[in-house]
Amino acid sequence: MLSAQLFYFLGVVFLLAGSTAPDQPWLAAPWALLGYAFGCGLQLVLSQRLYARAHDREAYFRAERSTFAFAFVLFLFFLYGLDLKYYLKPLALSGASQGLADLAGLLVFFVLLALSWLSGRARYEMLFYERISRPAFLLRQLKQNLPLVLPWIVVVSGLDLLRFILPAAALDLVPAPWSELLIFIFFIAILIFFLPPLIRRMWNCKPIPPGPLRERIAGFCREQGFRAGLYFWPYLGGHALTAGILGILPGLRYLLFTPALTMTLTEDELKSVIAHEIGHVHHHHLLWYMALFFGFSLVLMALAPLLSLAVTGSSLFPQLVHFLPLPAATVADAVTALPLLALVLLYFRFVFGFFLRNFERQADTHVFSALGGADALISSFHTIGAATGGKREKHNWHHFSLHERVAFLRRCREEPELIAAHQRKLRWARIAYFVVLASIGLLALQPDRETLAARAEIQYIETVLRQEAVQKPEEGKALILLGDFYLGRKMEAQAFATYNEALAHAPKNASLLNNLAWLLLTADTPGLRDKDRALSLAQQAAALADNAFILDTLATAYWAHERIESALALEEQAARLDPDNQNYYQQQQQRFRRQKWQAGAANQ
């Protein structure tokens, strides 16, 4: 079950980290609050119905997976439909914290899960023959699931803490690439040194008490030259039949057994399970898991900006903003994050899953060198399969089925060369993996990235301002800003059309009149200059506002009409209003005296 939960937690963390808070919410706060309450109620009702139909343990786990999936769908609705990041924005503390708002978003997801857990408690008691209070059950579920996102929580919290402790000047001492490397090293240190003992405590793992069982396990580990702490793991109240290993360093490595497993297996079968776990260490699987996580993360960091630019620069983006009743920033986040999320989930389902399944198979084959054969491990699989009815050990994304594992071990017993062949298969798979990742990473270095970024920025700003213009047409402010944006980018034809569109909504806006007049006086676009209309517009602007930049535009219009003295007088007046820029106005006067205004393409 934890393997399925990992997908949803990965999705939540990824979406939180990749989304931004819009400037304005789609819905007013009371309506958004009503939406959150409705979603929580829906989660509670659906969970109660799903658990009510669970009449055996397998059905209970199916219900649990379904409630996780529904909680994830509701979280998507909260994040994009109800602008969750906007309402969490105050937690950013005016930019002082980069992670607190995301942690609060994760808490919202846990609230949805808590409603499901409460709904399933009574059914759990009935199926697993255990009486447990609501608070104790919630705490157990939280401690069982929290380690799946604990690395992210610790790193986000640690980075925020560093920002609070260290002055900004100290943080700026390390240039960007090296600071990211330091963060990576910090993350690795947490995983290696702090996470294993923390997870062990969260899972309430207790040392196996002194006695024959501990002596047999410890003795076998010594024979194998293997060192680890030996602990009971109360997963699912200790009823599950499973074992695991935590930690990379020998002093921080823990071998975990559920009590039910030690009571169900024979001594030889238990040794074979230990040999399997030792196989993971022998083949450095835990290090490879980290490499697979971080290798993909680094490439994802490179691809995410490219996808964002491609999406916001595509012709589809304005259409989506037009048809969806959401802020443009939210649409941009969603259409960028959702494909990346799909990529992440597909990666973990198929690529990471491929390595997990085959690492498990490689660990299985370690029993041949540790025990001289696979009979005990095959027997343990049969015992586990009989105890669970085979339902909990079907083929899945991270494990071959018990039947497949037994069949492979029997083949290896008959054909020992299959073990070496499997080693070679994994070696080539790892090489292929890193070659593909390196190839994908090179996409981030494509030469036309700057062109793509410029196009995406233009279209994004266009889309945002167009959306605001549609929502508030009576003010015309968004159209004026869009026209100014075009003018600043020398997109003169677009600026001209937008300014004229804005005039219909704001005919008395001095800045609009002035900027349009300036465009008509200075445009390089053929046929766009119009000195007569420019003079009329500049005069209207000057009558509405006595600003230096407006007087400068009117002076330029007079100069275009060869009224040099009037133009010089206006520049003198502008210089008095804006003494900080006197040099500019003096240069204008000199230009008016020595140059004749060129009409450009308008008179050609």
C-alpha positions as semicolon CSV with decimal commas, in nm:
position;residue;x (nm);y (nm);z (nm)
1;M;0,000;0,000;0,000
2;L;0,283;0,240;0,080
3;S;0,404;0,205;-0,279
4;A;0,070;0,336;-0,413
5;Q;0,068;0,620;-0,162
6;L;0,411;0,729;-0,284
7;F;0,261;0,825;-0,622
8;Y;0,007;1,059;-0,468
9;F;0,256;1,222;-0,232
10;L;0,496;1,275;-0,520
11;G;0,217;1,442;-0,713
12;V;0,116;1,670;-0,426
13;V;0,473;1,778;-0,351
14;F;0,547;1,835;-0,719
15;L;0,235;2,042;-0,779
16;L;0,291;2,253;-0,469
17;A;0,651;2,326;-0,563
18;G;0,563;2,401;-0,925
19;S;0,263;2,631;-0,878
20;T;0,251;3,001;-0,797
21;A;-0,006;3,212;-0,617
22;P;-0,222;3,422;-0,851
23;D;-0,248;3,795;-0,790
24;Q;-0,624;3,766;-0,748
25;P;-0,838;3,460;-0,669
26;W;-1,098;3,332;-0,908
27;L;-1,358;3,313;-0,632
28;A;-1,410;3,547;-0,338
29;A;-1,295;3,412;-0,001
30;P;-1,643;3,312;0,128
31;W;-1,716;3,110;-0,184
32;A;-1,373;2,951;-0,179
33;L;-1,418;2,857;0,187
34;L;-1,753;2,701;0,100
35;G;-1,577;2,504;-0,177
36;Y;-1,314;2,372;0,065
37;A;-1,583;2,267;0,312
38;F;-1,782;2,096;0,037
39;G;-1,471;1,907;-0,079
40;C;-1,395;1,785;0,274
41;G;-1,754;1,672;0,317
42;L;-1,740;1,488;-0,013
43;Q;-1,420;1,312;0,094
44;L;-1,580;1,204;0,421
45;V;-1,900;1,071;0,262
46;L;-1,723;0,884;-0,017
47;S;-1,473;0,729;0,226
48;Q;-1,752;0,607;0,453
49;R;-1,925;0,438;0,160
50;L;-1,608;0,276;0,029
51;Y;-1,507;0,134;0,367
52;A;-1,862;0,015;0,435
53;R;-1,825;-0,222;0,137
54;A;-1,491;-0,364;0,257
55;H;-1,568;-0,712;0,394
56;D;-1,214;-0,849;0,396
57;R;-0,862;-0,717;0,427
58;E;-0,798;-0,700;0,054
59;A;-1,116;-0,493;0,007
60;Y;-1,003;-0,268;0,292
61;F;-0,676;-0,194;0,111
62;R;-0,864;-0,129;-0,214
63;A;-1,085;0,121;-0,032
64;E;-0,776;0,285;0,116
65;R;-0,620;0,325;-0,229
66;S;-0,944;0,468;-0,367
67;T;-0,974;0,726;-0,091
68;F;-0,614;0,831;-0,153
69;A;-0,691;0,879;-0,523
70;F;-1,004;1,081;-0,449
71;A;-0,815;1,296;-0,198
72;F;-0,560;1,370;-0,471
73;V;-0,833;1,473;-0,717
74;L;-0,985;1,703;-0,455
75;F;-0,642;1,849;-0,386
76;L;-0,609;1,934;-0,758
77;F;-0,947;2,109;-0,735
78;F;-0,836;2,301;-0,426
79;L;-0,505;2,401;-0,583
80;Y;-0,625;2,516;-0,923
81;G;-1,000;2,560;-0,892
82;L;-1,006;2,730;-0,552
83;D;-0,664;2,904;-0,569
84;L;-0,521;2,732;-0,261
85;K;-0,179;2,893;-0,309
86;Y;-0,337;3,240;-0,304
87;Y;-0,491;3,183;0,039
88;L;-0,165;3,032;0,167
89;K;0,039;3,326;0,034
90;P;0,049;3,515;0,370
91;L;0,255;3,224;0,505
92;A;0,535;3,328;0,268
93;L;0,595;3,613;0,518
94;S;0,647;3,868;0,240
95;G;0,904;3,651;0,069
96;A;1,099;3,559;0,384
97;S;0,983;3,196;0,360
98;Q;0,979;2,988;0,044
99;G;0,854;2,665;0,194
100;L;0,603;2,741;0,470
101;A;0,313;2,790;0,229
102;D;0,395;2,461;0,053
103;L;0,410;2,279;0,386
104;A;0,068;2,420;0,470
105;G;-0,057;2,293;0,132
106;L;0,070;1,945;0,221
107;L;-0,117;1,976;0,550
108;V;-0,439;2,036;0,353
109;F;-0,382;1,705;0,173
110;F;-0,325;1,532;0,507
111;V;-0,655;1,678;0,632
112;L;-0,833;1,506;0,343
113;L;-0,652;1,182;0,426
114;A;-0,739;1,214;0,795
115;L;-1,108;1,226;0,705
116;S;-1,062;0,899;0,516
117;W;-0,866;0,736;0,795
118;L;-1,135;0,822;1,049
119;S;-1,395;0,673;0,817
120;G;-1,206;0,345;0,794
121;R;-1,110;0,301;1,160
122;A;-1,411;0,092;1,259
123;R;-1,364;-0,140;0,961
124;Y;-0,993;-0,173;1,046
125;E;-1,080;-0,278;1,401
126;M;-1,317;-0,542;1,273
127;L;-1,087;-0,688;1,007
128;F;-0,758;-0,675;1,200
129;Y;-0,900;-0,766;1,543
130;E;-0,757;-0,462;1,716
131;R;-0,921;-0,198;1,934
132;I;-0,769;0,146;1,881
133;S;-0,893;0,497;1,963
134;R;-0,948;0,760;1,696
135;P;-0,649;0,977;1,802
136;A;-0,421;0,673;1,823
137;F;-0,535;0,548;1,482
138;L;-0,483;0,890;1,322
139;L;-0,138;0,917;1,477
140;R;-0,044;0,569;1,355
141;Q;-0,155;0,644;1,001
142;L;0,024;0,978;1,004
143;K;0,349;0,824;1,127
144;Q;0,318;0,546;0,872
145;N;0,269;0,783;0,577
146;L;0,475;1,086;0,676
147;P;0,814;0,924;0,600
148;L;0,716;0,916;0,231
149;V;0,745;1,297;0,220
150;L;0,978;1,344;0,513
151;P;1,290;1,416;0,301
152;W;1,108;1,700;0,126
153;I;0,968;1,836;0,452
154;V;1,309;1,834;0,619
155;V;1,487;2,003;0,328
156;V;1,219;2,270;0,279
157;S;1,214;2,344;0,651
158;G;1,592;2,341;0,673
159;L;1,633;2,587;0,386
160;D;1,378;2,822;0,539
161;L;1,558;2,798;0,871
162;L;1,887;2,889;0,701
163;R;1,726;3,193;0,545
164;F;1,606;3,308;0,885
165;I;1,936;3,242;1,061
166;L;2,182;3,363;0,800
167;P;2,183;3,722;0,675
168;A;2,096;3,780;0,312
169;A;2,453;3,891;0,238
170;A;2,584;3,553;0,356
171;L;2,342;3,367;0,129
172;D;2,448;3,578;-0,168
173;L;2,814;3,488;-0,119
174;V;2,759;3,153;-0,290
175;P;2,680;3,185;-0,663
176;A;2,375;3,005;-0,801
177;P;2,526;2,681;-0,941
178;W;2,731;2,621;-0,627
179;S;2,443;2,705;-0,396
180;E;2,230;2,442;-0,572
181;L;2,514;2,192;-0,529
182;L;2,530;2,273;-0,157
183;I;2,155;2,219;-0,129
184;F;2,197;1,882;-0,304
185;I;2,474;1,783;-0,060
186;F;2,258;1,898;0,231
187;F;1,974;1,681;0,104
188;I;2,203;1,377;0,068
189;A;2,337;1,426;0,421
190;I;1,981;1,431;0,558
191;L;1,894;1,112;0,373
192;I;2,203;0,930;0,493
193;F;2,246;1,050;0,851
194;F;1,911;1,170;0,982
195;L;1,632;1,001;0,790
196;P;1,682;0,632;0,884
197;P;1,674;0,680;1,264
198;L;1,391;0,933;1,228
199;I;1,177;0,695;1,022
200;R;1,255;0,410;1,263
201;R;1,120;0,615;1,550
202;M;0,816;0,734;1,355
203;W;0,726;0,375;1,270
204;N;0,759;0,281;1,638
205;C;1,013;0,012;1,558
206;K;1,136;-0,157;1,877
207;P;1,461;-0,354;1,916
208;I;1,410;-0,728;1,901
209;P;1,446;-0,829;2,266
210;P;1,730;-1,056;2,379
211;G;1,646;-1,421;2,333
212;P;1,677;-1,713;2,091
213;L;1,521;-1,523;1,797
214;R;1,760;-1,231;1,824
215;E;2,057;-1,462;1,871
216;R;1,971;-1,662;1,558
217;I;1,926;-1,349;1,345
218;A;2,238;-1,179;1,482
219;G;2,443;-1,496;1,440
220;F;2,342;-1,530;1,074
221;C;2,424;-1,162;1,010
222;R;2,770;-1,212;1,161
223;E;2,827;-1,514;0,938
224;Q;2,747;-1,295;0,637
225;G;2,971;-1,011;0,755
226;F;2,664;-0,790;0,776
227;R;2,600;-0,530;1,045
228;A;2,264;-0,367;1,122
229;G;2,031;-0,294;1,411
230;L;1,756;-0,556;1,453
231;Y;1,404;-0,424;1,504
232;F;1,041;-0,528;1,509
233;W;0,830;-0,325;1,266
234;P;0,463;-0,288;1,372
235;Y;0,337;-0,228;1,016
236;L;-0,042;-0,270;1,007
237;G;-0,030;-0,343;1,376
238;G;0,239;-0,603;1,316
239;H;-0,001;-0,825;1,117
240;A;0,171;-0,781;0,780
241;L;0,415;-1,044;0,657
242;T;0,708;-0,835;0,542
243;A;1,063;-0,724;0,615
244;G;1,271;-0,427;0,509
245;I;1,597;-0,246;0,548
246;L;1,664;0,120;0,630
247;G;1,988;0,312;0,597
248;I;2,309;0,299;0,397
249;L;2,579;0,333;0,663
250;P;2,637;0,027;0,884
251;G;2,600;0,227;1,205
252;L;2,272;0,375;1,081
253;R;2,132;0,065;0,915
254;Y;1,826;-0,114;1,049
255;L;1,688;-0,457;0,960
256;L;1,312;-0,455;1,017
257;F;1,077;-0,751;1,065
258;T;0,706;-0,753;1,135
259;P;0,630;-0,974;1,436
260;A;0,392;-1,182;1,223
261;L;0,673;-1,265;0,979
262;T;0,905;-1,399;1,250
263;M;0,624;-1,610;1,393
264;T;0,514;-1,749;1,054
265;L;0,845;-1,846;0,893
266;T;1,076;-2,126;0,995
267;E;1,435;-2,049;1,094
268;D;1,571;-2,135;0,748
269;E;1,298;-1,937;0,577
270;L;1,372;-1,636;0,798
271;K;1,743;-1,664;0,713
272;S;1,657;-1,660;0,342
273;V;1,456;-1,339;0,389
274;I;1,752;-1,185;0,572
275;A;1,979;-1,298;0,287
276;H;1,746;-1,119;0,046
277;E;1,775;-0,794;0,247
278;I;2,153;-0,836;0,266
279;G;2,146;-0,871;-0,113
280;H;2,006;-0,520;-0,140
281;V;2,305;-0,390;0,056
282;H;2,554;-0,610;-0,126
283;H;2,443;-0,474;-0,465
284;H;2,419;-0,113;-0,336
285;H;2,051;-0,085;-0,427
286;L;1,983;0,190;-0,174
287;L;2,247;0,408;-0,338
288;W;2,098;0,334;-0,679
289;Y;1,754;0,432;-0,553
290;M;1,896;0,770;-0,454
291;A;2,071;0,804;-0,790
292;L;1,747;0,725;-0,974
293;F;1,560;0,983;-0,767
294;F;1,811;1,263;-0,804
295;G;1,912;1,195;-1,162
296;F;1,556;1,235;-1,273
297;S;1,504;1,535;-1,045
298;L;1,796;1,721;-1,202
299;V;1,668;1,658;-1,555
300;L;1,318;1,755;-1,450
301;M;1,457;2,084;-1,321
302;A;1,604;2,141;-1,665
303;L;1,292;2,039;-1,857
304;A;1,035;2,223;-1,643
305;P;1,136;2,575;-1,757
306;L;1,141;2,461;-2,120
307;L;0,795;2,311;-2,095
308;S;0,667;2,625;-1,922
309;L;0,806;2,840;-2,205
310;A;0,667;2,607;-2,469
311;V;0,320;2,609;-2,312
312;T;0,291;2,984;-2,250
313;G;0,440;3,053;-2,593
314;S;0,200;2,823;-2,778
315;S;-0,116;2,928;-2,959
316;L;-0,317;2,699;-2,730
317;F;-0,244;2,899;-2,415
318;P;-0,454;3,211;-2,494
319;Q;-0,742;2,989;-2,600
320;L;-0,734;2,799;-2,272
321;V;-0,730;3,124;-2,075
322;H;-1,024;3,248;-2,281
323;F;-1,237;2,940;-2,220
324;L;-1,139;2,851;-1,861
325;P;-1,281;3,070;-1,581
326;L;-0,943;3,086;-1,405
327;P;-0,667;3,345;-1,373
328;A;-0,405;3,324;-1,647
329;A;-0,133;3,248;-1,390
330;T;-0,334;2,950;-1,262
331;V;-0,392;2,820;-1,614
332;A;-0,020;2,855;-1,691
333;D;0,071;2,663;-1,376
334;A;-0,183;2,390;-1,447
335;V;-0,104;2,330;-1,814
336;T;0,268;2,326;-1,731
337;A;0,250;2,119;-1,413
338;L;0,003;1,853;-1,524
339;P;0,213;1,720;-1,816
340;L;0,520;1,725;-1,593
341;L;0,323;1,545;-1,324
342;A;0,222;1,283;-1,578
343;L;0,589;1,248;-1,673
344;V;0,687;1,203;-1,308
345;L;0,420;0,939;-1,248
346;L;0,502;0,753;-1,569
347;Y;0,868;0,761;-1,476
348;F;0,810;0,612;-1,133
349;R;0,557;0,365;-1,265
350;F;0,765;0,229;-1,551
351;V;1,131;0,337;-1,529
352;F;1,180;0,340;-1,153
353;G;0,943;0,044;-1,130
354;F;1,157;-0,152;-1,377
355;F;1,464;-0,105;-1,159
356;L;1,275;-0,182;-0,838
357;R;1,141;-0,512;-0,973
358;N;1,476;-0,618;-1,109
359;F;1,666;-0,507;-0,799
360;E;1,428;-0,727;-0,599
361;R;1,505;-1,015;-0,834
362;Q;1,878;-0,947;-0,797
363;A;1,841;-0,949;-0,417
364;D;1,655;-1,281;-0,445
365;T;1,951;-1,436;-0,627
366;H;2,183;-1,340;-0,341
367;V;2,053;-1,643;-0,151
368;F;2,258;-1,867;-0,381
369;S;2,584;-1,719;-0,252
370;A;2,461;-1,665;0,106
371;L;2,288;-2,001;0,161
372;G;2,412;-2,212;-0,126
373;G;2,063;-2,246;-0,273
374;A;1,716;-2,096;-0,302
375;D;1,500;-2,368;-0,148
376;A;1,443;-2,178;0,179
377;L;1,346;-1,855;0,001
378;I;1,111;-2,043;-0,231
379;S;0,958;-2,207;0,075
380;S;0,917;-1,870;0,248
381;F;0,734;-1,736;-0,059
382;H;0,498;-2,032;-0,050
383;T;0,439;-1,977;0,322
384;I;0,366;-1,607;0,273
385;G;0,143;-1,680;-0,025
386;A;-0,057;-1,937;0,171
387;A;-0,093;-1,702;0,470
388;T;-0,216;-1,414;0,253
389;G;-0,412;-1,612;-0,001
390;G;-0,176;-1,474;-0,264
391;K;-0,378;-1,153;-0,282
392;R;-0,119;-0,921;-0,131
393;E;0,168;-1,045;-0,347
394;K;0,039;-1,017;-0,702
395;H;0,252;-0,868;-0,978
396;N;0,266;-0,491;-0,933
397;W;0,473;-0,195;-1,047
398;H;0,753;-0,252;-0,794
399;H;0,751;-0,631;-0,736
400;F;0,724;-0,938;-0,948
401;S;0,455;-1,172;-0,821
402;L;0,547;-1,452;-0,582
403;H;0,483;-1,700;-0,862
404;E;0,722;-1,513;-1,096
405;R;0,990;-1,487;-0,828
406;V;0,969;-1,856;-0,747
407;A;0,981;-1,947;-1,116
408;F;1,292;-1,735;-1,170
409;L;1,470;-1,884;-0,867
410;R;1,396;-2,234;-0,995
411;R;1,535;-2,144;-1,336
412;C;1,848;-2,004;-1,171
413;R;1,883;-2,328;-0,977
414;E;1,877;-2,522;-1,305
415;E;2,075;-2,262;-1,505
416;P;2,318;-2,075;-1,274
417;E;2,438;-1,859;-1,565
418;L;2,103;-1,675;-1,546
419;I;2,228;-1,497;-1,232
420;A;2,522;-1,344;-1,422
421;A;2,291;-1,266;-1,715
422;H;2,061;-1,076;-1,485
423;Q;2,360;-0,880;-1,351
424;R;2,457;-0,786;-1,707
425;K;2,099;-0,686;-1,787
426;L;2,093;-0,443;-1,495
427;R;2,438;-0,308;-1,581
428;W;2,329;-0,222;-1,935
429;A;1,997;-0,087;-1,811
430;R;2,179;0,154;-1,580
431;I;2,408;0,269;-1,861
432;A;2,110;0,322;-2,093
433;Y;1,926;0,512;-1,820
434;F;2,204;0,766;-1,771
435;V;2,263;0,802;-2,146
436;V;1,895;0,885;-2,195
437;L;1,896;1,127;-1,903
438;A;2,205;1,302;-2,036
439;S;2,042;1,330;-2,380
440;I;1,729;1,480;-2,230
441;G;1,939;1,719;-2,021
442;L;2,103;1,848;-2,341
443;L;1,762;1,972;-2,453
444;A;1,788;2,239;-2,186
445;L;2,090;2,379;-2,372
446;Q;1,914;2,423;-2,706
447;P;2,033;2,739;-2,883
448;D;1,692;2,897;-2,945
449;R;1,598;2,898;-2,576
450;E;1,624;3,278;-2,551
451;T;1,397;3,319;-2,854
452;L;1,145;3,082;-2,699
453;A;1,164;3,268;-2,368
454;A;1,104;3,605;-2,536
455;R;0,805;3,473;-2,732
456;A;0,659;3,308;-2,423
457;E;0,699;3,625;-2,215
458;I;0,526;3,837;-2,479
459;Q;0,235;3,597;-2,517
460;Y;0,195;3,547;-2,143
461;I;0,178;3,920;-2,073
462;E;-0,057;3,965;-2,368
463;T;-0,284;3,691;-2,239
464;V;-0,291;3,820;-1,883
465;L;-0,368;4,178;-1,984
466;R;-0,626;4,068;-2,242
467;Q;-0,798;3,862;-1,974
468;E;-0,806;4,161;-1,740
469;A;-0,934;4,382;-2,022
470;V;-1,225;4,143;-2,078
471;Q;-1,303;4,127;-1,706
472;K;-1,281;4,506;-1,653
473;P;-1,350;4,665;-1,995
474;E;-1,489;4,988;-1,854
475;E;-1,155;5,097;-1,708
476;G;-0,928;5,036;-2,007
477;K;-0,624;5,009;-1,778
478;A;-0,526;4,664;-1,897
479;L;-0,538;4,772;-2,261
480;I;-0,325;5,075;-2,183
481;L;-0,068;4,856;-2,007
482;L;-0,074;4,616;-2,302
483;G;-0,019;4,902;-2,544
484;D;0,270;5,029;-2,332
485;F;0,416;4,678;-2,330
486;Y;0,398;4,660;-2,710
487;L;0,549;5,005;-2,743
488;G;0,837;4,913;-2,513
489;R;0,904;4,603;-2,729
490;K;0,891;4,810;-3,053
491;M;0,582;4,615;-3,160
492;E;0,440;4,934;-3,307
493;A;0,147;4,802;-3,509
494;Q;0,016;4,606;-3,209
495;A;0,067;4,909;-2,983
496;F;-0,123;5,133;-3,227
497;A;-0,420;4,892;-3,247
498;T;-0,430;4,842;-2,871
499;Y;-0,409;5,214;-2,789
500;N;-0,697;5,284;-3,027
501;E;-0,898;5,005;-2,864
502;A;-0,825;5,152;-2,522
503;L;-0,941;5,500;-2,633
504;A;-1,295;5,366;-2,666
505;H;-1,292;5,291;-2,291
506;A;-1,071;5,572;-2,159
507;P;-1,091;5,876;-2,394
508;K;-0,976;6,115;-2,118
509;N;-0,672;5,921;-1,999
510;A;-0,378;6,161;-2,032
511;S;-0,114;5,888;-2,033
512;L;-0,294;5,698;-2,308
513;L;-0,334;6,008;-2,523
514;N;0,030;6,099;-2,472
515;N;0,168;5,753;-2,551
516;L;-0,038;5,719;-2,866
517;A;0,076;6,067;-2,976
518;W;0,438;5,969;-2,915
519;L;0,393;5,650;-3,117
520;L;0,247;5,849;-3,409
521;L;0,547;6,084;-3,396
522;T;0,830;5,832;-3,364
523;A;0,708;5,508;-3,528
524;D;0,944;5,329;-3,765
525;T;0,665;5,115;-3,908
526;P;0,578;5,227;-4,264
527;G;0,257;5,430;-4,286
528;L;0,211;5,465;-3,909
529;R;0,335;5,821;-3,850
530;D;0,062;6,085;-3,835
531;K;0,181;6,427;-3,713
532;D;-0,161;6,592;-3,733
533;R;-0,339;6,338;-3,515
534;A;-0,037;6,328;-3,286
535;L;-0,060;6,704;-3,228
536;S;-0,432;6,679;-3,148
537;L;-0,376;6,393;-2,903
538;A;-0,078;6,564;-2,737
539;Q;-0,279;6,883;-2,689
540;Q;-0,562;6,686;-2,527
541;A;-0,315;6,514;-2,295
542;A;-0,149;6,845;-2,196
543;A;-0,491;6,993;-2,118
544;L;-0,562;6,701;-1,881
545;A;-0,225;6,678;-1,701
546;D;0,071;6,912;-1,657
547;N;0,354;6,657;-1,672
548;A;0,704;6,698;-1,808
549;F;0,685;6,388;-2,028
550;I;0,350;6,504;-2,173
551;L;0,496;6,848;-2,247
552;D;0,792;6,679;-2,415
553;T;0,552;6,487;-2,644
554;L;0,361;6,808;-2,727
555;A;0,692;6,984;-2,798
556;T;0,788;6,704;-3,038
557;A;0,449;6,742;-3,210
558;Y;0,508;7,119;-3,253
559;W;0,854;7,044;-3,391
560;A;0,693;6,806;-3,641
561;H;0,478;7,098;-3,755
562;E;0,788;7,324;-3,773
563;R;0,668;7,537;-3,481
564;I;1,019;7,542;-3,337
565;E;0,978;7,829;-3,091
566;S;0,670;7,672;-2,932
567;A;0,857;7,341;-2,905
568;L;1,159;7,505;-2,739
569;A;0,937;7,687;-2,491
570;L;0,763;7,364;-2,391
571;E;1,098;7,191;-2,338
572;E;1,202;7,478;-2,107
573;Q;0,880;7,430;-1,910
574;A;0,934;7,053;-1,895
575;A;1,286;7,107;-1,761
576;R;1,149;7,321;-1,480
577;L;0,895;7,052;-1,388
578;D;1,154;6,774;-1,403
579;P;1,492;6,919;-1,304
580;D;1,648;6,576;-1,257
581;N;1,634;6,518;-1,634
582;Q;1,743;6,861;-1,757
583;N;2,012;6,710;-1,980
584;Y;1,748;6,523;-2,177
585;Y;1,537;6,834;-2,236
586;Q;1,845;7,031;-2,342
587;Q;1,932;6,760;-2,593
588;Q;1,577;6,780;-2,725
589;Q;1,614;7,155;-2,775
590;Q;1,942;7,110;-2,959
591;R;1,782;6,847;-3,185
592;F;1,486;7,073;-3,261
593;R;1,722;7,354;-3,365
594;R;1,948;7,154;-3,596
595;Q;1,722;6,882;-3,740
596;K;1,412;6,884;-3,950
597;W;1,144;6,638;-3,853
598;Q;1,138;6,337;-4,082
599;A;0,795;6,200;-4,162
600;G;0,948;5,868;-4,253
601;A;0,741;5,622;-4,450
602;A;0,425;5,831;-4,398
603;N;0,533;6,078;-4,667
604;Q;0,725;5,843;-4,889
